[in-house]
Amino acid sequence: MAPKRSDIPSVVPPHTPRRPGRQLLLGARLLGVSTVAGAVLAAVALPAVGGLGLGAKAAADDFNNLPGDLVVPTLSQASKIYDADNDVIATVYSRDRTVVPISKIAPVMQNALVDIEDHRFYQHGAIDLQGTLRALLRDGASGGVSQGGSTLTQQYVKNVFIEEAGDSSSGVADATRQTLGRKIQELKYAIALEQRLSKQQILDNYLNITYFGGGAYGVEAAAQLYFSVHASQLTLPQAALLAGLVQSPSAYDPVHNPAAALTRRNEVLDAMATYGTISKAQAAQAKATSLGLRITVPKTGCIAAKAGDEFFCNYVEHVLLDDPAFGATAQARQALFDQGGLRIHTTLSPKDQAAEEQAMQAHISARDSAVAVSSMVQPGTGQILAMAQSRPFGTGTHQTEINYNVNGLQGGGEGFQTGSVFKAVTAATALSEGYPLGYQIDSPASADYPAMTDCNGVVHPAVPGDQNDTTKPYGKINMVQAMAASVNTYFVPLEQQAGLCNVVHMAQSLGLGDQGMVDSSGTALTPLSQAQSLTLGVNDLTPLQIADAYAAFADNGTYCSPTALTSVVDAAGKSLPVPSAGCHQVLSPSVAQQVNTLLHSVVSDQGTGATIAIPYSDAGKTGTTNSEAQAWFAGYTSELSDATVVTDPNHPTRTLNGVDIGGHSYDPAYGYLTSGPIWHDAMLAAMNGLPDNPLGFAPAP
């Protein structure tokens, strides 16, 4: 049994720093650093192969020609993504590292590393002449160049080269190649570092940069990985184990090579006793303990985010990598992301996310071929409050890594046809053009699509095909009646009279459409199709786009781009600018209020969405595409806007009629039957505790 922490006698504080390298510095003053280095390096080369021709003067010349200052890198480390309640959603990184100051690294850890790697660290300068000369004798006999004799400072320089190489195998190989040229380079930089950094600073940098195996970079990540403690909490045997890993993390891997790791740990303990850092009794007591591993494999990346938050996390990653706010080029943004150390605070509301998740679980199964997808945003800010899917994030059966809430540029798909949800855009256009709520149009059961001219000046001739879901003619009805019953033969001629191009521009002003955008593979995203059936929702749009567009109606015509970030702070504590919602007026308040009146009629007693109304001032619209392949409900209060779609994303033209959805079968599978109940339950839970501020309504005709 491993002894308790209190059972192990305390060890001495870290070695007291002495004036570094007094003899070497004196020699450097008399002969010049480059001459000393040249003499040492010539000694490395000449015993090996006389034909090398590198004497002291030549080595000194080469030494002087090297740049003198090593640029100390900002270490790549983990970034954390937080929700609106300041809880961590996920930890993401290119390397598992958390940089900590020397004050948060246990003194016993500092001592263990110095004693096993460079016990004269506080007595010598950049070069340990004693160690170097011993290494030279070995190298001269073997004819090669070894790492023996390298000081901690020189090793730190080598680790800087490795850090700069990143994931490049060739770069890492070059950084670790033991050649005379590399030795010269390491030495020159080590001398410069010793002149401008204290010993404690160098040791601090070393402990944060070095690799300890198992994917852990730096002592904090290593302490968490192997012992599930912070670096400040390491005990003597734990510190000795970690210090022993530095020489060869794979050979002494305590998980896969425990016997070798134990032997190496005990070597470190013996070294600490030899140099007086601990007593022999302390060493013996520590050696009697087991490895005492308590492995904690870090949960990293969006795949390891809180259940349900993975899709939003993935969206946040795309914002960081795609938005120019985080770098003018893709390379600059990738470098920022890889560097890590970011504290990324987001808009995600745990309450609203839970409401979406629970609503989906109540009405659809992850095993169903159909998938429910929902986005919720805040009117007036564009803040994304929730983003959910009934099929979980992952690569397994009944899972997906595609975020259907967003488009391909943001890690999603192409979107889905919206059906009659789009009629609100046509209505907003007509109202803006001066057509009143009481405007009447004769609405038969079926009619032709009238001729229309698109934004390119192309005239689309009249063609048959406009029809309603019922064979009953509606006769002359006004806009409120047409919206409540979702009458196609009203909204198609209304689109023609308001102007097809005007409807397109209104859609664009509400964030609908992807003109000029490309996805991550470079494929152009499909712009709005300017067909005569535009008003019937033939374009592929995403739940986030629809929820955000409807939020403009809720906020008196103010449109805000969807935003996921509230603040981003880099590793140095500097606040980075985050993308702006760019809120601006796209509809007059009076037009927005008239749209609210129209969409409130849908959830009134006479509307298609009457059964899913919530006991708040609300408005919304159902939308069902041809053959019931997509079923939508989008709606809002003054506080929240939510859009939900149910569809089979793998077969977007396949009907939902007769398909098992949460243990039920619907025929027809209208939006108010499928997506509507999900919207209702999510909004009801999310609105709990929020004020019921009434929407602005215009008087109905």
C-alpha positions as CSV (number, residue, x, y, z in Angstrom):
1,M,0.0,0.0,0.0
2,A,1.3,3.4,-0.9
3,P,1.9,5.5,2.2
4,K,-0.3,8.5,2.8
5,R,1.1,11.9,1.8
6,S,1.6,12.9,5.4
7,D,3.6,9.7,6.1
8,I,6.4,10.8,3.8
9,P,8.9,13.2,5.4
10,S,9.0,16.6,3.8
11,V,11.8,17.2,1.3
12,V,14.0,20.3,1.2
13,P,12.9,23.3,-0.8
14,P,14.2,23.7,-4.3
15,H,17.9,24.0,-4.6
16,T,19.1,27.5,-3.6
17,P,20.2,29.2,-6.8
18,R,23.9,30.1,-6.8
19,R,25.7,32.5,-9.0
20,P,25.7,30.5,-12.3
21,G,28.9,29.4,-13.9
22,R,31.4,31.6,-12.1
23,Q,34.5,29.9,-13.6
24,L,32.9,29.7,-17.0
25,L,31.9,33.3,-16.9
26,L,35.4,34.3,-15.8
27,G,36.8,32.3,-18.7
28,A,34.3,33.9,-21.1
29,R,35.4,37.4,-20.0
30,L,39.1,36.6,-20.6
31,L,38.8,34.6,-23.8
32,G,35.4,35.5,-25.2
33,V,32.4,33.2,-25.1
34,S,32.8,32.3,-28.8
35,T,36.4,31.2,-28.2
36,V,35.4,29.0,-25.3
37,A,32.6,27.5,-27.2
38,G,34.8,27.0,-30.2
39,A,37.4,25.2,-28.2
40,V,34.8,22.9,-26.6
41,L,33.1,22.2,-30.0
42,A,36.5,21.6,-31.7
43,A,37.2,19.0,-29.0
44,V,33.9,17.4,-29.8
45,A,34.8,17.0,-33.5
46,L,38.6,16.5,-33.6
47,P,38.9,13.2,-31.6
48,A,36.2,11.7,-33.8
49,V,37.4,12.2,-37.3
50,G,40.6,14.2,-38.0
51,G,39.5,15.0,-41.5
52,L,36.5,17.1,-40.2
53,G,38.9,20.1,-40.2
54,L,36.9,22.0,-37.6
55,G,39.5,23.6,-35.3
56,A,38.8,26.0,-32.5
57,K,39.0,29.1,-34.7
58,A,36.7,27.6,-37.3
59,A,34.2,26.4,-34.7
60,A,34.2,29.9,-33.1
61,D,33.6,31.5,-36.5
62,D,30.6,29.3,-37.1
63,F,29.4,30.0,-33.6
64,N,29.6,33.7,-34.1
65,N,27.7,33.5,-37.4
66,L,24.6,32.0,-35.7
67,P,21.8,34.4,-34.6
68,G,22.1,35.0,-30.9
69,D,18.6,35.2,-29.5
70,L,16.2,32.2,-29.3
71,V,12.6,33.3,-29.7
72,V,10.9,31.6,-26.7
73,P,7.6,30.4,-28.1
74,T,4.2,30.8,-26.6
75,L,3.4,27.2,-25.7
76,S,0.5,25.6,-27.3
77,Q,-2.0,24.5,-24.7
78,A,-5.6,23.6,-24.0
79,S,-8.4,26.0,-24.8
80,K,-11.7,25.9,-22.8
81,I,-15.2,26.6,-24.2
82,Y,-17.7,27.9,-21.6
83,D,-21.5,28.1,-21.7
84,A,-23.4,31.2,-20.6
85,D,-23.3,30.0,-16.9
86,N,-19.5,29.9,-17.0
87,D,-19.4,26.1,-16.9
88,V,-16.9,24.3,-19.2
89,I,-18.6,22.8,-22.3
90,A,-15.4,21.2,-23.7
91,T,-11.6,21.4,-23.6
92,V,-10.0,21.5,-27.0
93,Y,-6.3,21.6,-28.0
94,S,-3.7,20.6,-30.4
95,R,-1.5,19.5,-27.4
96,D,-2.6,18.6,-23.9
97,R,-0.9,21.2,-21.9
98,T,-1.8,23.7,-19.2
99,V,0.9,26.2,-18.5
100,V,1.5,26.9,-14.8
101,P,4.0,29.2,-13.0
102,I,6.8,27.7,-11.0
103,S,5.0,28.7,-7.8
104,K,2.3,26.1,-8.7
105,I,4.8,23.3,-9.3
106,A,5.7,21.3,-6.1
107,P,9.3,22.0,-4.9
108,V,9.9,18.2,-4.8
109,M,9.1,18.1,-8.6
110,Q,11.6,20.8,-9.3
111,N,14.3,19.1,-7.2
112,A,13.7,15.7,-8.8
113,L,14.1,17.0,-12.3
114,V,17.3,18.9,-11.5
115,D,18.9,16.0,-9.7
116,I,18.3,13.5,-12.4
117,E,18.9,15.7,-15.5
118,D,21.4,18.3,-14.4
119,H,22.3,18.3,-10.7
120,R,24.8,21.1,-11.1
121,F,22.2,23.3,-12.8
122,Y,22.5,26.1,-10.3
123,Q,26.3,26.0,-10.2
124,H,27.2,26.2,-14.0
125,G,26.2,28.5,-16.8
126,A,25.0,27.4,-20.2
127,I,27.7,24.8,-20.4
128,D,28.6,22.4,-17.6
129,L,32.3,22.0,-18.4
130,Q,32.7,19.0,-16.1
131,G,29.8,17.2,-17.7
132,T,30.8,18.2,-21.2
133,L,34.4,17.0,-20.8
134,R,33.1,13.7,-19.5
135,A,30.8,13.4,-22.5
136,L,33.7,14.4,-24.9
137,L,35.8,11.5,-23.6
138,R,32.9,9.1,-24.3
139,D,32.2,10.6,-27.7
140,G,35.9,10.7,-28.7
141,A,36.1,6.9,-28.0
142,S,32.9,6.2,-29.8
143,G,33.3,8.5,-32.8
144,G,29.9,10.1,-32.4
145,V,28.0,12.9,-30.7
146,S,25.7,12.1,-27.8
147,Q,23.3,14.0,-25.7
148,G,25.4,13.4,-22.7
149,G,26.7,16.6,-21.1
150,S,23.7,18.7,-22.2
151,T,22.5,21.1,-19.5
152,L,18.9,21.7,-18.7
153,T,19.2,25.0,-20.6
154,Q,20.5,23.2,-23.7
155,Q,17.7,20.6,-23.3
156,Y,15.2,23.4,-23.1
157,V,16.5,24.8,-26.3
158,K,16.1,21.4,-28.0
159,N,12.5,21.3,-26.7
160,V,11.8,24.7,-28.2
161,F,12.9,23.3,-31.6
162,I,10.6,20.4,-31.1
163,E,7.7,22.7,-30.1
164,E,8.2,24.8,-33.2
165,A,8.1,21.6,-35.3
166,G,4.6,20.9,-34.1
167,D,3.1,17.8,-35.7
168,S,5.7,17.6,-38.5
169,S,7.6,14.3,-38.1
170,S,10.4,15.6,-40.3
171,G,10.6,18.7,-38.2
172,V,10.8,16.8,-35.0
173,A,13.4,14.5,-36.4
174,D,15.5,17.5,-37.4
175,A,15.1,19.0,-34.0
176,T,16.3,15.9,-32.2
177,R,19.1,15.0,-34.6
178,Q,22.4,14.8,-32.7
179,T,24.8,16.5,-35.1
180,L,27.6,18.9,-34.4
181,G,25.7,21.7,-36.2
182,R,22.8,21.1,-33.9
183,K,25.1,21.1,-30.8
184,I,26.6,24.5,-31.9
185,Q,23.1,25.9,-32.4
186,E,21.8,24.7,-29.0
187,L,24.9,26.0,-27.3
188,K,24.7,29.5,-28.8
189,Y,21.0,29.9,-27.8
190,A,21.6,28.4,-24.4
191,I,24.3,31.0,-23.6
192,A,21.9,33.8,-24.7
193,L,19.1,32.4,-22.6
194,E,21.3,32.2,-19.5
195,Q,22.2,35.8,-19.9
196,R,18.6,37.1,-19.9
197,L,16.6,34.5,-17.9
198,S,17.0,33.4,-14.3
199,K,17.6,29.8,-13.4
200,Q,14.0,29.6,-12.0
201,Q,12.6,31.0,-15.2
202,I,14.5,28.5,-17.3
203,L,13.3,25.6,-15.0
204,D,9.8,27.0,-15.2
205,N,9.9,27.0,-19.0
206,Y,11.4,23.6,-19.1
207,L,8.8,22.0,-16.9
208,N,6.0,23.5,-19.0
209,I,7.4,22.6,-22.4
210,T,8.7,19.1,-22.0
211,Y,6.9,16.0,-23.1
212,F,6.0,13.4,-20.4
213,G,4.4,10.8,-22.6
214,G,0.8,9.8,-23.0
215,G,0.1,12.9,-24.9
216,A,0.8,15.1,-21.9
217,Y,3.0,18.2,-22.4
218,G,4.2,20.0,-19.4
219,V,4.1,18.9,-15.8
220,E,0.6,20.0,-15.0
221,A,-0.9,17.8,-17.8
222,A,1.4,14.9,-16.7
223,A,0.3,15.2,-13.1
224,Q,-3.3,15.1,-14.1
225,L,-2.8,12.2,-16.5
226,Y,-0.9,9.9,-14.3
227,F,-2.0,10.8,-10.8
228,S,-5.2,13.0,-11.2
229,V,-3.6,15.8,-9.1
230,H,-2.3,19.2,-9.9
231,A,1.5,19.7,-10.2
232,S,1.4,21.6,-6.9
233,Q,0.2,18.5,-5.2
234,L,2.8,16.0,-6.3
235,T,4.4,13.8,-3.7
236,L,8.0,12.6,-3.6
237,P,7.4,9.2,-5.4
238,Q,5.1,10.8,-7.9
239,A,7.6,13.6,-8.7
240,A,10.4,11.1,-9.1
241,L,8.3,9.1,-11.6
242,L,7.6,12.1,-13.7
243,A,11.2,13.3,-13.6
244,G,12.3,9.9,-14.8
245,L,10.0,10.1,-17.8
246,V,11.8,13.1,-19.4
247,Q,14.8,11.0,-20.6
248,S,12.5,8.6,-22.6
249,P,8.7,8.9,-22.2
250,S,8.1,5.7,-24.2
251,A,10.8,3.5,-22.6
252,Y,9.6,4.4,-19.1
253,D,5.9,4.6,-19.9
254,P,4.3,3.6,-16.5
255,V,1.2,2.3,-18.2
256,H,2.8,0.1,-20.8
257,N,6.2,-0.5,-19.1
258,P,5.5,-0.4,-15.4
259,A,8.6,-2.4,-14.4
260,A,10.9,-0.1,-16.4
261,A,9.1,3.0,-15.0
262,L,9.5,1.7,-11.4
263,T,13.2,1.1,-11.9
264,R,13.7,4.6,-13.4
265,R,11.7,6.2,-10.6
266,N,14.0,4.6,-8.0
267,E,17.0,5.8,-9.9
268,V,15.7,9.3,-9.5
269,L,15.1,8.8,-5.8
270,D,18.7,7.5,-5.4
271,A,20.0,10.5,-7.3
272,M,18.1,12.8,-5.0
273,A,19.5,11.0,-1.9
274,T,23.0,11.2,-3.4
275,Y,22.9,14.9,-3.9
276,G,21.4,15.5,-0.5
277,T,18.0,16.7,-1.6
278,I,16.3,13.9,0.4
279,S,17.7,11.5,3.0
280,K,18.5,7.9,2.3
281,A,15.6,7.0,4.6
282,Q,13.2,9.1,2.6
283,A,14.4,7.5,-0.6
284,A,14.0,4.0,0.9
285,Q,10.5,4.8,2.1
286,A,9.5,6.2,-1.3
287,K,11.0,3.3,-3.2
288,A,8.9,0.9,-1.1
289,T,5.7,2.4,-2.6
290,S,4.0,1.2,-5.8
291,L,3.7,3.4,-8.8
292,G,0.3,4.6,-7.4
293,L,-1.1,5.5,-10.8
294,R,-4.6,7.1,-11.0
295,I,-5.0,7.6,-14.7
296,T,-7.3,10.3,-15.9
297,V,-7.5,10.3,-19.7
298,P,-8.3,13.9,-20.7
299,K,-11.7,14.3,-22.4
300,T,-10.9,16.5,-25.3
301,G,-12.6,18.0,-28.3
302,C,-16.2,18.4,-29.1
303,I,-16.8,14.6,-29.1
304,A,-16.1,14.8,-25.3
305,A,-18.3,17.9,-24.7
306,K,-21.2,17.8,-22.3
307,A,-23.9,15.5,-23.7
308,G,-26.0,17.5,-26.1
309,D,-23.6,20.4,-26.4
310,E,-21.4,18.8,-29.0
311,F,-23.0,20.3,-32.0
312,F,-22.8,23.8,-30.6
313,C,-19.2,23.2,-29.6
314,N,-18.5,22.1,-33.2
315,Y,-20.1,25.3,-34.4
316,V,-17.9,27.4,-32.1
317,E,-14.8,25.7,-33.5
318,H,-15.9,26.7,-37.1
319,V,-16.5,30.3,-36.0
320,L,-13.0,30.5,-34.6
321,L,-11.5,28.9,-37.7
322,D,-13.6,30.7,-40.3
323,D,-14.4,34.2,-39.1
324,P,-11.9,36.9,-40.1
325,A,-12.3,38.4,-36.6
326,F,-9.8,35.8,-35.5
327,G,-7.3,36.3,-38.3
328,A,-7.1,37.7,-41.8
329,T,-6.2,34.3,-43.3
330,A,-7.2,30.7,-42.7
331,Q,-3.6,30.0,-41.7
332,A,-3.6,32.7,-39.1
333,R,-6.9,31.5,-37.6
334,Q,-5.6,27.9,-37.5
335,A,-2.4,29.1,-35.8
336,L,-4.5,30.8,-33.1
337,F,-6.6,27.7,-32.6
338,D,-3.5,25.4,-32.4
339,Q,-1.7,27.8,-30.0
340,G,-4.6,27.4,-27.7
341,G,-4.8,28.7,-24.2
342,L,-8.0,30.4,-25.2
343,R,-10.9,31.0,-22.8
344,I,-13.9,31.0,-25.1
345,H,-17.2,32.2,-23.5
346,T,-20.3,31.5,-25.4
347,T,-24.0,32.3,-25.5
348,L,-25.2,28.7,-24.9
349,S,-27.9,28.6,-22.2
350,P,-27.8,25.4,-20.2
351,K,-31.5,25.9,-19.4
352,D,-32.6,26.4,-23.0
353,Q,-30.3,23.6,-24.2
354,A,-31.8,21.2,-21.7
355,A,-35.3,22.3,-22.8
356,E,-34.6,21.4,-26.4
357,E,-33.0,18.1,-25.6
358,Q,-35.8,17.0,-23.3
359,A,-38.5,18.0,-25.8
360,M,-36.8,15.9,-28.5
361,Q,-36.4,12.9,-26.3
362,A,-40.2,13.1,-25.5
363,H,-41.2,13.0,-29.2
364,I,-38.5,11.3,-31.3
365,S,-36.0,8.6,-30.9
366,A,-32.3,8.6,-31.8
367,R,-32.9,5.3,-33.6
368,D,-35.6,6.8,-35.9
369,S,-34.8,7.3,-39.5
370,A,-36.2,10.8,-39.1
371,V,-34.2,13.4,-37.2
372,A,-35.4,16.5,-35.3
373,V,-33.2,19.6,-35.5
374,S,-33.8,22.8,-33.5
375,S,-32.1,26.2,-33.0
376,M,-33.1,28.8,-30.4
377,V,-31.9,32.4,-30.5
378,Q,-32.6,35.6,-28.5
379,P,-34.4,38.4,-30.4
380,G,-32.6,41.7,-30.2
381,T,-29.1,40.1,-29.8
382,G,-28.8,37.2,-32.2
383,Q,-27.3,35.1,-29.4
384,I,-27.6,31.4,-30.0
385,L,-29.2,30.0,-26.8
386,A,-29.6,26.3,-27.9
387,M,-28.7,24.0,-30.7
388,A,-30.0,20.4,-30.6
389,Q,-30.5,17.3,-32.6
390,S,-32.3,14.1,-31.8
391,R,-29.5,12.0,-33.3
392,P,-26.4,12.3,-31.0
393,F,-23.0,13.6,-32.0
394,G,-20.6,10.8,-32.9
395,T,-19.5,8.3,-35.5
396,G,-21.4,5.3,-34.2
397,T,-24.7,3.8,-35.3
398,H,-27.6,6.3,-35.0
399,Q,-25.1,9.1,-34.5
400,T,-23.8,11.9,-36.8
401,E,-21.1,14.5,-36.8
402,I,-23.1,16.7,-39.2
403,N,-24.7,19.7,-37.5
404,Y,-27.9,20.0,-39.4
405,N,-28.7,23.3,-37.7
406,V,-26.2,25.1,-39.9
407,N,-24.9,25.1,-43.4
408,G,-21.8,23.4,-44.9
409,L,-19.6,26.4,-44.2
410,Q,-20.3,26.0,-40.5
411,G,-19.9,22.2,-40.2
412,G,-23.4,21.3,-41.3
413,G,-25.3,20.3,-44.5
414,E,-27.2,22.1,-47.2
415,G,-30.2,22.9,-45.1
416,F,-33.8,21.7,-45.9
417,Q,-36.7,23.1,-47.9
418,T,-38.8,25.1,-45.5
419,G,-42.3,24.9,-47.0
420,S,-44.8,27.5,-45.8
421,V,-42.5,28.8,-43.1
422,F,-41.1,31.1,-45.9
423,K,-44.5,32.7,-46.4
424,A,-43.7,35.1,-43.6
425,V,-40.9,36.6,-45.8
426,T,-43.3,37.1,-48.7
427,A,-45.8,38.8,-46.3
428,A,-43.1,41.1,-44.9
429,T,-42.2,42.1,-48.4
430,A,-45.8,42.8,-49.5
431,L,-46.5,44.8,-46.3
432,S,-43.3,46.8,-46.9
433,E,-44.5,47.5,-50.4
434,G,-47.7,48.9,-49.0
435,Y,-50.1,46.0,-49.3
436,P,-52.3,46.0,-46.1
437,L,-53.3,43.1,-43.9
438,G,-56.8,43.3,-45.4
439,Y,-55.6,43.0,-49.0
440,Q,-57.8,40.4,-50.7
441,I,-56.9,37.9,-53.4
442,D,-59.2,35.4,-55.0
443,S,-57.8,32.0,-53.9
444,P,-59.0,28.9,-55.8
445,A,-58.1,25.4,-55.0
446,S,-55.5,25.5,-57.8
447,A,-54.1,28.1,-60.2
448,D,-51.1,28.9,-62.5
449,Y,-47.9,30.4,-61.2
450,P,-48.1,33.9,-62.8
451,A,-45.3,35.3,-64.9
452,M,-42.5,36.9,-62.7
453,T,-39.2,38.7,-63.3
454,D,-36.2,37.7,-61.1
455,C,-33.3,39.9,-59.9
456,N,-31.3,39.0,-63.0
457,G,-34.0,40.4,-65.3
458,V,-35.1,36.9,-66.4
459,V,-38.8,36.6,-67.1
460,H,-40.3,33.4,-65.8
461,P,-43.5,32.7,-67.9
462,A,-46.7,31.6,-66.3
463,V,-46.9,27.8,-65.7
464,P,-49.5,25.6,-64.0
465,G,-49.0,23.9,-60.7
466,D,-49.9,26.2,-57.8
467,Q,-52.4,24.3,-55.5
468,N,-53.5,24.0,-52.0
469,D,-53.6,20.9,-49.8
470,T,-57.4,20.9,-50.1
471,T,-59.7,20.9,-53.1
472,K,-61.9,23.5,-51.5
473,P,-61.6,27.0,-53.0
474,Y,-61.1,29.8,-50.5
475,G,-62.6,32.6,-52.6
476,K,-61.6,36.1,-51.8
477,I,-59.6,36.2,-48.5
478,N,-57.3,38.7,-46.9
479,M,-53.7,38.2,-45.8
480,V,-54.5,37.2,-42.2
481,Q,-57.0,34.5,-43.3
482,A,-54.5,33.3,-45.9
483,M,-51.7,33.0,-43.3
484,A,-53.8,31.3,-40.7
485,A,-54.9,28.6,-43.3
486,S,-51.5,28.7,-45.2
487,V,-53.2,29.2,-48.6
488,N,-50.7,28.7,-51.4
489,T,-53.0,30.2,-54.1
490,Y,-53.0,33.4,-52.1
491,F,-49.3,33.8,-51.5
492,V,-48.0,33.0,-55.0
493,P,-49.9,35.9,-56.6
494,L,-49.0,38.1,-53.6
495,E,-45.4,37.3,-54.4
496,Q,-45.9,38.3,-58.0
497,Q,-47.5,41.5,-57.0
498,A,-44.9,42.4,-54.4
499,G,-42.2,41.5,-56.8
500,L,-40.1,38.3,-56.9
501,C,-36.9,40.3,-56.7
502,N,-38.2,42.2,-53.7
503,V,-39.0,39.0,-51.9
504,V,-35.4,37.7,-52.7
505,H,-33.9,40.9,-51.2
506,M,-36.1,40.7,-48.1
507,A,-34.9,37.1,-47.6
508,Q,-31.3,38.2,-47.9
509,S,-31.8,41.1,-45.4
510,L,-33.1,38.5,-43.0
511,G,-30.0,36.3,-43.3
512,L,-31.6,33.8,-45.7
513,G,-29.4,32.7,-48.6
514,D,-25.7,32.0,-49.1
515,Q,-24.6,34.1,-52.0
516,G,-20.9,33.9,-52.7
517,M,-20.1,31.5,-49.8
518,V,-18.2,28.3,-50.0
519,D,-18.0,25.4,-47.6
520,S,-14.8,23.9,-46.1
521,S,-14.2,21.8,-49.2
522,G,-14.3,24.8,-51.4
523,T,-17.7,23.9,-52.9
524,A,-20.0,26.8,-53.6
525,L,-23.1,26.9,-51.5
526,T,-26.3,27.1,-53.4
527,P,-27.8,30.7,-53.5
528,L,-31.5,31.3,-53.3
529,S,-33.4,29.9,-56.2
530,Q,-35.5,32.7,-57.7
531,A,-38.3,30.4,-58.8
532,Q,-42.0,31.4,-58.9
533,S,-42.5,28.9,-56.1
534,L,-40.0,30.8,-53.9
535,T,-42.8,31.7,-51.4
536,L,-43.7,28.1,-50.9
537,G,-40.3,27.3,-49.4
538,V,-38.4,25.5,-52.2
539,N,-35.0,26.7,-51.0
540,D,-32.8,24.8,-48.6
541,L,-32.4,26.8,-45.4
542,T,-31.2,25.8,-41.9
543,P,-33.0,26.0,-38.5
544,L,-30.5,28.6,-37.3
545,Q,-31.3,30.8,-40.3
546,I,-35.0,30.5,-39.8
547,A,-35.0,31.0,-36.0
548,D,-32.8,34.1,-36.5
549,A,-35.0,35.6,-39.3
550,Y,-38.1,35.1,-37.2
551,A,-36.3,36.8,-34.3
552,A,-36.4,40.0,-36.4
553,F,-40.2,40.0,-36.3
554,A,-40.1,39.5,-32.6
555,D,-37.9,42.5,-32.1
556,N,-39.8,45.1,-34.1
557,G,-37.9,44.5,-37.3
558,T,-34.4,44.5,-36.0
559,Y,-32.2,41.8,-37.5
560,C,-29.1,40.5,-35.7
561,S,-26.7,38.0,-37.2
562,P,-26.6,34.8,-35.1
563,T,-23.7,34.9,-32.6
564,A,-22.2,32.2,-30.4
565,L,-19.4,34.1,-28.6
566,T,-19.5,36.7,-25.9
567,S,-15.8,36.9,-25.2
568,V,-12.5,35.2,-26.1
569,V,-9.3,35.7,-24.0
570,D,-6.0,34.4,-25.3
571,A,-3.2,32.7,-23.3
572,A,-1.7,36.1,-22.5
573,G,-4.9,37.4,-21.0
574,K,-5.6,39.6,-23.9
575,S,-9.3,40.0,-25.0
576,L,-9.8,39.3,-28.6
577,P,-12.5,40.9,-30.7
578,V,-15.5,38.6,-31.3
579,P,-17.8,38.7,-34.3
580,S,-20.5,41.3,-34.0
581,A,-24.2,40.6,-34.4
582,G,-24.5,43.8,-36.5
583,C,-28.0,44.4,-35.3
584,H,-29.8,46.8,-37.7
585,Q,-33.4,47.6,-38.8
586,V,-34.6,45.7,-41.8
587,L,-38.3,46.2,-41.3
588,S,-40.2,49.2,-39.9
589,P,-41.7,48.5,-36.5
590,S,-45.2,48.8,-38.0
591,V,-44.4,46.1,-40.7
592,A,-43.0,43.8,-38.0
593,Q,-46.1,44.3,-35.9
594,Q,-48.3,43.4,-38.9
595,V,-46.2,40.2,-39.5
596,N,-46.7,39.4,-35.8
597,T,-50.4,39.7,-36.3
598,L,-50.3,37.4,-39.3
599,L,-48.2,34.7,-37.5
600,H,-50.2,35.0,-34.3
601,S,-53.2,34.0,-36.4
602,V,-51.5,30.7,-37.1
603,V,-51.4,29.8,-33.4
604,S,-54.9,31.2,-32.8
605,D,-58.0,29.0,-32.7
606,Q,-58.4,29.2,-36.5
607,G,-54.8,28.6,-37.4
608,T,-52.9,25.5,-38.5
609,G,-50.7,25.7,-35.4
610,A,-53.5,26.2,-32.9
611,T,-52.8,23.0,-31.1
612,I,-49.2,23.9,-30.3
613,A,-49.7,27.4,-29.0
614,I,-48.1,28.2,-25.6
615,P,-49.7,30.3,-22.9
616,Y,-47.5,33.4,-23.7
617,S,-47.8,36.1,-26.3
618,D,-46.6,34.1,-29.3
619,A,-46.5,33.8,-33.1
620,G,-45.3,31.1,-35.5
621,K,-45.8,29.2,-38.7
622,T,-46.1,25.6,-39.8
623,G,-44.3,24.4,-42.9
624,T,-44.6,21.1,-44.7
625,T,-42.9,20.4,-48.1
626,N,-44.1,18.2,-51.0
627,S,-44.9,14.7,-49.9
628,E,-44.3,15.7,-46.3
629,A,-40.6,15.2,-46.7
630,Q,-39.8,18.1,-44.3
631,A,-42.1,19.2,-41.5
632,W,-41.3,22.6,-39.8
633,F,-42.6,24.8,-37.0
634,A,-40.9,28.1,-36.4
635,G,-42.2,30.5,-33.8
636,Y,-41.3,33.1,-31.2
637,T,-42.2,35.2,-28.2
638,S,-40.6,38.5,-27.4
639,E,-37.9,36.6,-25.5
640,L,-37.1,33.6,-27.6
641,S,-37.2,32.5,-31.3
642,D,-37.1,28.8,-32.1
643,A,-37.2,26.8,-35.4
644,T,-37.6,23.0,-35.5
645,V,-37.6,20.7,-38.5
646,V,-38.2,16.9,-38.7
647,T,-36.9,15.2,-41.7
648,D,-34.7,12.3,-42.9
649,P,-31.4,14.0,-43.7
650,N,-30.1,10.9,-45.5
651,H,-33.1,10.9,-47.8
652,P,-34.3,14.5,-47.9
653,T,-37.0,13.8,-50.5
654,R,-38.5,10.7,-48.7
655,T,-41.9,11.2,-47.2
656,L,-42.5,11.2,-43.5
657,N,-45.9,9.7,-44.0
658,G,-46.2,6.4,-42.2
659,V,-42.6,6.7,-40.8
660,D,-42.1,5.8,-37.1
661,I,-41.4,9.0,-35.2
662,G,-41.0,8.5,-31.5
663,G,-43.3,5.5,-31.6
664,H,-46.0,7.2,-33.6
665,S,-46.9,7.3,-37.3
666,Y,-48.4,10.3,-39.0
667,D,-50.3,10.6,-42.3
668,P,-50.1,13.3,-43.3
669,A,-47.0,14.2,-41.4
670,Y,-47.7,17.9,-41.1
671,G,-45.5,20.3,-39.2
672,Y,-48.0,20.9,-36.4
673,L,-48.1,17.1,-35.7
674,T,-44.4,16.3,-35.8
675,S,-42.1,19.3,-35.2
676,G,-44.8,21.4,-33.5
677,P,-45.0,19.4,-30.3
678,I,-41.2,19.5,-30.0
679,W,-41.3,23.3,-30.4
680,H,-44.1,23.6,-27.9
681,D,-42.4,21.6,-25.1
682,A,-39.0,23.3,-25.7
683,M,-40.5,26.8,-25.7
684,L,-42.7,26.1,-22.7
685,A,-39.7,25.0,-20.6
686,A,-37.4,27.7,-21.8
687,M,-40.0,30.5,-21.2
688,N,-40.4,29.3,-17.6
689,G,-39.3,32.2,-15.4
690,L,-39.1,34.7,-18.2
691,P,-41.5,37.7,-18.5
692,D,-44.4,37.5,-20.8
693,N,-43.7,40.8,-22.6
694,P,-46.4,41.1,-25.2
695,L,-45.4,41.1,-28.9
696,G,-46.3,44.2,-30.8
697,F,-49.4,43.5,-32.9
698,A,-51.2,45.5,-35.5
699,P,-55.0,45.6,-35.5
700,A,-56.4,42.7,-37.7
701,P,-58.7,43.7,-40.5
